Amino acid sequence: MEEPEFFQLFVEGERVVDADVRLSYNHRGMEKRCESLTYDQIPLLLARICGICSASHPMAVANALEDLCRIEAPPRAQYIRAIICELERIHSHLLWVGLAGHFIGYNTVFMWAWRYREPVLDLCEKITGNRNHYENFKLGGVRRDIPQEAIPEILECVNAVEKPLTMLTKAVLDDPVLSVRLRGIGVLSEENGRRYCVTGPTARGSNLPIDVRRDEPYAAYDWVKWDVITQPQGDVFAKAVVRLLETYESIKIIRQCLEKMEPGETDNEPRSIPPGEGIGHAEAPRGETFHYVRSDGTNYPLRYKARAPTYVNLPSFKASVVGAELADAMLIVAAMDPCYSCTERMAVVDSRRHIEGVLTMKDLLRMSHEKTARLIQHHGIHPAEWKC
Amino acid sequence: MKRNQLVQQVKTELADRLADVVERNAKRVYLTVEPEHSLAVNRYLFEHGGRLATATGVDCRDWIEVCYHYCFDPLNVVITVKAKAYKPACELDSVATLFPGANFIEREIQDLLGARFLNHPDPRRLLLADDWPEGVYPLRKDYHHEAHVNTGRAVSPDHGRARVLSALRRG
């Protein structure tokens, strides 16, 4: 999970007073590339935007192209899409919980979260043939059906995931150390959330009830019952709560989809692409993916725009990190669950003494771990005993 | 408020600022505006609850079309403002002066398509490399990779923009 990103923090002593982000070390020019790909190839390329969101981007592609062509996928395809998107959300949120645990020196959480992520990935493989990069979504439907006779087995797997998930969620939410360490840091206020146009768990942790799945239902989200999780505090803990509770909603959605799904067509591909434009968005684990396509009626799009959620969530880092301690900076970045999850290095400028230095990820991790240890000592608390 | 109420309200209150309104379907509305009205229309949509999802720049031969996509989440409608930045100047008023969420979005279009956003609070490069030649915009239709880039670039060893910012703050 080490990807390049350059954060420049201006500090006075240990306090962060200003921040600047520099990105695009790995810009891959996918929008340009899309202009020379056919509409069938685009979802395959855009799945590669991110290995973890590899269902959300093709989902948004399908939504945008179906808006352009004014068609809808058959119901069975819609259910399959929802199932895969929700499996992705579960494994992505568990990945985040593990990383957050690692960043504060709580490696038990890291080990456990990633251990329970494994069966979810296996389930993805069972359904689509791949643990990541499912390649299942296309304009007008899905490429691969779920065999009806496999459904009881899949349901069993989903149920098996729920129990350890409950245990993990309880352990994280009740843990005194985590509570002290994560509450009140990196607060993004509701007002700032709106001004920075944030999406996904970053918005829902700041009391902004935005969720594309409910606001503009695609796939099968309109046909099943589930809730949008929000938290009012806006701190790192609130975002953790949102992610953990959302995994339950995902399980609810998957279960209902599997039960309601009826045999039928899975593809409704149009004969040709009309000229015009289309907008499609989808709720990725990290927030809204937004795609815009403009067609001139040929085999290739005139312009394809894909915006990933981190692109709008990342600037809000400036609002939530100013005033924080340097030891928390890494955790606050991680709380947005940025797609390039780790910051390779961070430059620190002491604005009073004019000292510049570069802290590597190792330094920041060490600072974060030390703060956790200090808190444990200061409050005289012991991490709760975890039982399996 | 209902979806069609909002669309009606936008159409009547902004009537003299809009060059064209297309309702492609109930969930997708496209407004075309001339550059002088772009800021006012954007302000109106943001203040009435729109969330700027992103903006798309499109090279349209005589102008760069900047499409600001506003999601009105509870109403399930996306209103797109298509602002025309006429070549060769390609100038538009910056929406980032209204709210910081537009900052990165406009800088991306500035880098890739060469639209200029007036009064932008932080118009540094965002996506292109420091040694990318000036005045070459990779998403324009007349861009040719071989002609523009494979001509041997000078590589600057330092951290580029990050360095510039710290120098600014110190001064």
Interface residues (C-beta under 8 A of the other chain):
Chain A: F6 Q8 F10 D18 D20 R22 L23 S24 H27 G29 E31 K32 D67 R70 R194 R195 Y196 C197 V198 T199 I210 V212 D215 E216 G276 E277 G278 I279 H281 E288 F290 Y292 R294 L302 R303 K305 R307 Y311 V312 L314 P315 K318 A319 A347 V349 S351 H354 E356
Chain B: R24 N25 K27 R28 Y30 R51 L52 A53 T54 T56 V58 D59 C67 H69 C71 D73 P74 N76 V78 T80 F99 P100 G101 A102 N103 F104 I105 L112 L126 L127 L128 P138 L139 H159 R161 A162 L165 S166 R169 R170
